[in-house]
Amino acid sequence: SGAFSLDVTLAAGTHAITARAIDAAGNVGPASDQLAITVDTRVINVSGQIVAGPVTDGNGLSVDIYLANGTLLVSGVPVNADGSFTATNLPVVAGDVIFARVVDSTTDADYLDESTGVAKDLNAVLLAVKAVEGTSVTMNINPLTTIAAIKAGLAADGSGTIANAEAANNANTATAQAFGLSGIDITTASVVATNSGGYTSTDGLSSGEKVGAVLAALSGLDSLNAGNSQTTINSLSQLVTVDGNQGQLSGDGQLSLMRGATEAEDKVEGSLQNLISESVAASSPVTQVTINAIATDNIITANEVANLTLSGTVSSGVTGV
């Protein structure tokens, strides 16, 4: 048939391969056209921690990791008793975008709920998205990173694609800002759940504790949603507006977050309502008010006292002065 095969070992890099035929008399034929081959042996390791509340021993959780276009890289990555996971040697390079999806294979308890203190089975799809920048990637997964992943382009069930690294980075940054966590990378911050034993509100909150406080408010909102975490995630993701890397939680979203904080108040050290109120204030746009000149010159004469009008302008989104 003329078919041939040859095992070769190629180093990393670009190679141009040609072949020549040799007959029994030793005559060598012309070289074939070049076949260009690139050997890319670069890989990354991905690690992170799942927090919906502290993950419990015996959980039924695992993690699937995908490329931004939906191509599955690895499935069934086990989740340890502390919620941590590690996936090694993934064929991904800097500049790629990946996302993770948590899979729950059992109906047993997976984590300790922050607002109720009860061990609970995960009833939501948790997601995270990350732009790869090196050979070791940290990608934590929690309800906030899930909202960010949805804002980056994924559906609530984890289907869909992400356009590029800018979309991933903007969604993570904007979602953090919307929940009063500006300057915190919600994918890398080591989350301290309010019921983890490591949360202390009296010595100034770390970045991880601030994220934990917001997650406690989301847990309280879960309780108000009949324990359904997916309902909470779906509703809040619709109330977050992303414009580039800027994010804002709508008035209804801020109200929902405060209701969740009130529901979880008794289970959290310190005042969760105050913490969330400050977060809500931090996420709100700065209101600007300009007062026009009164009586055109700010000098009120006797004839003008009876009919004064105060007028001006305010920034968009303001509903009262």
C-alpha positions in Angstrom: 0.0 0.0 0.0 3.0 2.3 0.4 2.0 3.3 3.9 4.8 3.7 6.5 5.1 4.8 10.1 7.9 5.9 12.3 8.0 6.7 16.0 9.8 10.0 16.7 10.5 12.1 19.8 10.3 15.9 19.3 11.4 18.6 21.6 9.2 21.5 22.5 9.1 24.1 19.7 8.3 24.3 16.0 9.6 21.6 13.6 9.6 21.3 9.8 9.5 17.6 8.8 10.2 16.1 5.4 10.6 12.5 4.1 12.6 10.9 1.3 11.9 7.4 -0.2 14.9 5.0 -0.7 14.6 1.9 -3.0 16.4 -1.4 -2.6 19.3 -0.2 -4.7 19.9 2.8 -2.4 18.5 5.4 -4.8 17.1 8.4 -2.8 14.0 10.2 -4.1 13.1 13.9 -3.8 12.1 15.3 -0.5 8.4 15.6 0.3 6.7 18.9 1.1 7.5 20.1 4.6 5.1 19.3 7.4 5.1 22.0 10.0 4.6 20.7 13.6 4.5 22.7 16.8 5.1 20.8 20.1 3.7 22.8 23.0 4.4 21.0 26.3 3.4 23.9 28.5 0.9 23.1 31.2 -0.6 24.7 34.3 -1.8 23.7 37.7 -5.1 25.0 39.0 -6.0 25.0 42.7 -8.7 26.7 44.7 -11.2 26.3 47.5 -15.0 26.0 47.4 -16.9 28.1 50.0 -20.6 28.2 50.2 -20.1 27.9 53.9 -17.3 25.7 55.2 -17.3 22.5 53.2 -17.8 19.3 55.2 -16.1 16.0 55.3 -17.8 13.4 53.2 -19.1 16.0 50.7 -20.1 14.8 47.2 -18.4 17.6 45.4 -16.0 17.6 42.4 -14.8 20.2 39.9 -14.9 20.2 36.1 -12.6 22.7 34.3 -13.2 24.0 30.8 -11.6 26.3 28.3 -13.5 29.5 27.5 -15.0 27.9 24.4 -16.6 25.2 26.4 -13.9 22.5 25.7 -13.6 20.2 28.8 -10.1 20.0 30.1 -10.6 17.8 33.1 -13.6 16.4 35.0 -14.2 14.9 38.4 -11.4 16.7 40.2 -11.9 15.7 43.9 -12.8 18.2 46.6 -11.1 17.7 49.9 -12.7 17.8 53.3 -11.7 21.5 53.7 -13.1 22.4 50.3 -9.8 22.6 48.5 -9.1 21.1 45.1 -6.1 20.8 42.7 -5.9 19.9 39.0 -2.5 19.4 37.5 -0.9 19.5 34.1 -3.7 21.1 32.2 -2.8 22.0 28.6 -3.3 25.7 29.0 -1.0 28.7 28.5 -0.9 32.3 29.6 -3.6 34.3 27.9 -6.1 31.5 27.9 -9.4 31.7 29.8 -10.7 28.8 31.9 -13.8 28.3 34.0 -14.7 25.8 36.7 -18.0 24.2 37.5 -18.8 22.4 40.8 -20.6 19.1 40.5 -22.5 17.5 43.4 -22.9 13.8 42.9 -24.9 13.0 46.1 -27.8 14.3 48.1 -25.7 14.3 51.3 -24.6 17.4 53.2 -21.8 19.3 51.5 -21.3 22.4 53.6 -22.2 24.2 56.9 -24.7 26.9 56.1 -23.7 30.3 57.5 -27.1 31.7 58.2 -28.7 28.6 59.8 -25.6 26.7 61.1 -27.1 23.5 59.6 -25.2 21.1 57.3 -26.7 21.5 53.8 -26.6 19.8 50.5 -25.5 22.1 47.7 -28.5 23.0 45.5 -26.9 25.5 43.2 -24.3 25.4 40.3 -21.2 27.1 41.5 -18.9 28.6 38.9 -15.7 30.6 38.6 -13.8 32.1 35.6 -10.2 33.1 35.4 -7.8 34.5 32.8 -4.5 32.5 33.0 -1.4 34.6 33.7 1.2 32.0 34.8 1.8 28.3 35.3 0.1 28.2 38.7 -3.5 29.5 38.9 -5.7 30.0 41.9 -9.4 29.9 41.2 -11.6 29.9 44.3 -15.3 29.1 43.8 -18.2 30.5 45.7 -21.6 32.3 45.1 -19.9 35.6 44.3 -17.5 34.1 41.7 -20.6 32.4 40.3 -22.3 35.7 39.8 -19.1 37.0 38.1 -19.0 34.0 35.8 -22.6 34.6 34.7 -21.7 38.3 34.1 -18.7 37.1 32.0 -21.1 35.2 29.7 -21.9 31.8 31.1 -25.4 30.6 31.7 -26.5 29.8 35.3 -26.0 26.1 34.6 -22.4 26.6 33.5 -23.1 26.3 29.8 -21.9 28.9 27.3 -18.6 30.5 26.4 -16.5 33.5 27.5 -15.3 35.9 24.8 -11.8 36.7 26.1 -9.6 37.5 29.0 -10.9 41.0 29.2 -14.4 39.8 29.7 -13.3 37.4 32.5 -11.2 40.0 34.3 -13.9 42.8 34.0 -16.6 40.5 35.3 -14.6 39.5 38.4 -13.5 43.1 39.1 -17.0 44.6 38.5 -18.8 42.0 40.6 -16.5 42.6 43.5 -17.1 46.3 43.3 -20.9 45.8 43.1 -20.8 44.0 46.4 -18.6 46.6 48.1 -15.4 44.6 47.7 -13.4 46.9 45.4 -9.7 46.0 45.3 -10.3 42.4 46.3 -9.8 39.6 43.8 -12.7 37.3 44.6 -11.0 34.4 42.7 -7.9 34.4 44.8 -8.9 35.9 48.2 -8.7 33.1 50.8 -12.3 33.3 52.0 -13.0 33.1 55.7 -16.5 32.0 56.3 -18.2 33.7 59.3 -18.9 30.2 60.8 -15.4 28.8 60.1 -13.9 29.5 63.5 -11.4 31.9 62.0 -13.7 34.9 61.5 -13.1 37.8 63.9 -14.9 41.1 63.4 -13.1 43.0 66.2 -9.6 43.4 64.8 -10.4 44.8 61.4 -11.6 42.5 58.6 -9.2 40.9 56.2 -10.1 40.6 52.5 -11.1 37.0 53.1 -13.3 38.0 56.0 -15.0 40.7 54.0 -15.9 38.2 51.3 -17.1 35.8 54.0 -19.4 38.5 55.4 -21.0 39.1 52.0 -21.4 35.3 51.5 -23.1 35.2 54.9 -25.6 37.8 53.7 -26.2 35.7 50.6 -26.7 32.7 52.9 -29.4 34.7 54.8 -31.0 35.5 51.4 -31.0 31.8 50.7 -33.0 31.2 53.8 -35.5 33.8 52.7 -35.7 32.0 49.3 -36.8 28.8 51.0 -33.2 27.5 51.2 -32.7 27.7 47.5 -29.2 29.1 46.7 -29.8 28.9 43.0 -32.7 31.3 43.3 -30.5 33.8 45.2 -27.7 33.6 42.6 -30.1 33.9 39.7 -31.9 36.9 41.1 -28.8 38.8 42.2 -27.0 38.2 38.9 -29.8 40.0 37.2 -29.4 43.0 39.5 -25.7 43.5 38.9 -24.8 45.9 36.1 -21.4 45.6 34.5 -19.9 48.3 32.4 -16.3 47.5 31.5 -14.6 46.8 34.9 -17.2 48.9 36.8 -20.0 47.2 38.6 -23.1 48.3 40.5 -25.8 46.5 42.5 -29.2 48.0 41.8 -31.4 49.4 44.5 -33.4 46.2 44.6 -30.2 44.2 44.8 -28.9 46.3 47.7 -32.2 45.8 49.5 -32.1 42.1 49.0 -28.5 42.0 50.4 -29.6 43.9 53.5 -32.5 41.6 54.0 -30.1 38.6 53.8 -27.8 40.3 56.3 -30.7 40.8 58.7 -31.7 37.1 58.4 -28.2 35.9 59.2 -27.4 38.6 61.9 -27.8 36.3 64.9 -25.3 33.7 63.5 -22.5 36.1 62.8 -20.0 37.7 65.2 -20.5 41.5 65.3 -23.0 43.3 63.3 -23.4 41.8 59.9 -26.1 44.4 59.0 -23.6 47.2 59.7 -20.9 45.5 57.6 -23.2 45.0 54.7 -24.7 48.5 55.0 -21.1 49.8 54.6 -20.5 47.5 51.7 -23.7 48.7 50.0 -22.7 52.3 50.5 -19.3 51.6 49.1 -20.8 50.0 46.0 -23.2 52.9 45.4 -22.2 55.7 42.9 -21.2 59.0 44.4 -24.2 61.3 44.2 -23.4 64.8 42.8 -25.8 67.7 43.5 -25.4 71.1 42.0 -27.6 74.0 43.2 -28.3 76.8 40.7 -28.0 80.4 41.7 -31.0 81.7 43.7 -32.7 84.8 42.2 -30.0 84.7 39.6 -27.5 86.4 41.8 -27.9 84.7 45.3 -29.1 88.1 46.6 -32.7 88.0 47.8 -34.5 91.3 47.8 -37.7 92.1 49.7 -39.7 91.6 46.5 -38.2 88.2 45.9 -38.8 86.6 49.4 -42.3 85.4 48.7 -41.6 83.4 45.5 -38.2 81.6 45.8 -37.4 78.5 43.7 -34.5 76.2 44.5 -33.3 74.3 41.5 -30.3 72.3 40.3 -29.1 69.0 38.9 -28.2 65.6 40.3 -26.4 62.6 38.9 -28.2 59.8 37.2 -30.0 57.2 39.3 -30.9 59.6 42.1 -34.6 59.4 43.2 -34.7 62.3 45.7 -33.0 65.3 47.1 
